[in-house]
């Protein structure tokens, strides 16, 4: 599978490394060709890793991961080629609409809309799946918790796309829980705030969510 990663931060690197580990070709995209972070990541990740622009990462990709800061997501999608470039592709939206203007992050979108829904509206021909937004990047691939692996909470409008993401999660050692359509991003995105709040309170970031069932 060919995977495009939009974003050169910790989330993009963690997921990119996961895809590389399990045999996929990964291109990490950034705003400019030759971005130092993307080039350094590709050099360390191996022969199936490449660095390119946003447009180069999307071109030919089967799956595209949005791992940008929310404030730069719309411009990244536009630079990648806009709606036509994403048509028919599975788009994993790992973003969270965080507002850091008051120090402790809060949601800049919520309750009646979500980042996931906005991405789907911006890319009407894409198959957007909200996923990985409430798992710390250190535990996105093969997490090791005493109580077992966390769940990968997902939502989206296309069942086939959600199955693709669930299969990716399974390969990464996560069990997917499907919450329904993309509008459920309104529920999943606040989980990031809960995750951050607990981290601030405890001073640690090795925690995650798990659905318990009988």
N, C-alpha and C positions, 0 to 999 in steps of 0.2 A: 504494500500500500504506500502511496505517496502522500506525505503529510506536510502541510504548510503551517508554520508557526508565525503569527503576527505578534511581535513583542520580544524584547531581548532581556527581560527581567528574570527574576527567580522562578516565576511560574512557567514562563516559556522554556527556560533551560531545563527545569525538572521534567516537564512533560516531553520535551524534545529528547532528553536522555532516555526516558521510558520507551518512547517509540523506537529509538535507535536500538535499545537493548533487546527489543523483541522483533528485530529484523526489518523495520520499515525505513524507507528513505525519507529524510527530513530536511526541509529547507527553512531556515530561520530568516524571516523578513524584517526589515527595518526601513526607516524613511529614506536612507541614502545607501547606495551601493558601497561596500567596503566599511560598513559600520564596525568599529573596533570590537564591540562586545559580541556581535554575531560572528565575525571572523574568528575570534578567539574560541568561541564555543564550538564552531564547526571543526576547527583544527584539533581540538581536544576530543571531540565526539567520534571522529573516525571517518572512513571513506564514504559512508552513506549519509553524511551530514554536509550541508552546504549553507552558505550565507548569500543573501540576495536582498533586493528591495521587496517591499510589500507585494508589488505586482508580480515579481519573480517567484515569490513564495506561493502565491495563489495559483499561478499558471500551472496546469497539469496536476494539481493536487486533488486527491480523492476526498481528503478530510482537511479542513482548515481549523486551526485553534486560535481563538481570540484571547490573547494574553497581554493585552495592552492596559494601561491606565484608562479608566473610564473617560476621563476628560479628552483623551486623544483617540478614542475608538472610532468616532465618526470620520475623522480626517484620515485615519489609517485605512478604513474601508474605501473611502473615495480614492486615495492614492493607489490602492490595490486594483482599481478598475471599476469600482462601483458595482451596482446590482448585477450587471451582465457577467462580470468576472466570477461571481459566486453562484450563478444559476445552476441548480441541480446538485450542488455540493453539500455534504454534511459539514455544518459549521458548529463546532463546540465553543460555546460562549462561557468562558471561565472568568469573565469580568464581574466586578461589583461596582455599583455607582456610589463610590465613597466620596464624601466631602470632608476635607481635612482643615477647613478654614478656621475651625474653633479648637484645633489641637486633636482631641479625641475624635476619631472618625465617626461620622453619621451618614445615613443614606441621603443622597441628593434626589433620589426618585423613590417613591414607595406608595404602597397601599392601593392606589388606583392605576398604577402603571409600573413598569420595571425596565431594567436594562435589557433583559432578554426579549421582552416584547418590542422594544425600540429597535433592537438589532434585526428582529424578524421583519419589522415594517421597512427598515432601510434596505433589507435584502429579501424582497418578496419571493424570489425564485429559489432561495436557499432553504435548506432543511436545518433550521437552528435548534440546537439542543443545549439547554443550560446544564452545565456539569462542572465539577471540580472547583466551584467557587467557594465552597465552605470547608475545604480540606487544606490544611497548611501545606506549602510546597514541599516540605521535607518528608511528607507522608503520602504523597500522591502516587508513588510507585512502590509496591512491595512494602507497605508499612508493617511495623512490628510492634504491636501493642499486646500487653498481657491478656487483655480481654478479647483478643481477636481483631481482625481488620475493621476499619470503619466502613460505613456504607457510602456508596456514591449516589447521592440524590440527584435525579435528573428530571427534566420536563421538556416537552417539545410537542409540536403538532404532527410530526411524521413518525409513525410507529417503526418503519424500517430504519430510519436514522437513529432512533433511540436504541434499537437493537444493536446497531453498529457501535454506539457509544457504550452500551452495556457489555459488549464483547471486549472492547478496549479495557474497560474497567476490570473485567474478569482477568484479562491477561496481566493487568497491573496489580492483581491481588485484592481487588475491591468487588463488593457485591452491589449491583445497581438496584435502586428502588425508584420506580417510575411514579411520579406524582401527577401525571396528566399533561395537559396542554401547556404551551409556553407561558400562558398567563400565571401559572403557578410559580414563575420566577418571582412574583410578588411575595411569595412565602419563603422561597429558598435564599433570596438575596439577604434578607434580614438575619439569616443564620450566620452570615459572615460577621455581622456586628456582634452577635452573641459570642462567637468564637473569639473575636478580638477582645471583647469586654472581659471574658474569663482569663485570657492571656495577660491583660493588664493587671487584673486583680491578683493573679497568682505569680506573675513574673516569669511565666513559662509558656511554651507554645507547643508542647507535646500532648495535645488533646484533640479529640475528634468526635463525630457523631455516629451513633449506631442505632438502627431500628431493631427493637426487640419484639419477637413474635412468639405466640404460643401455637 
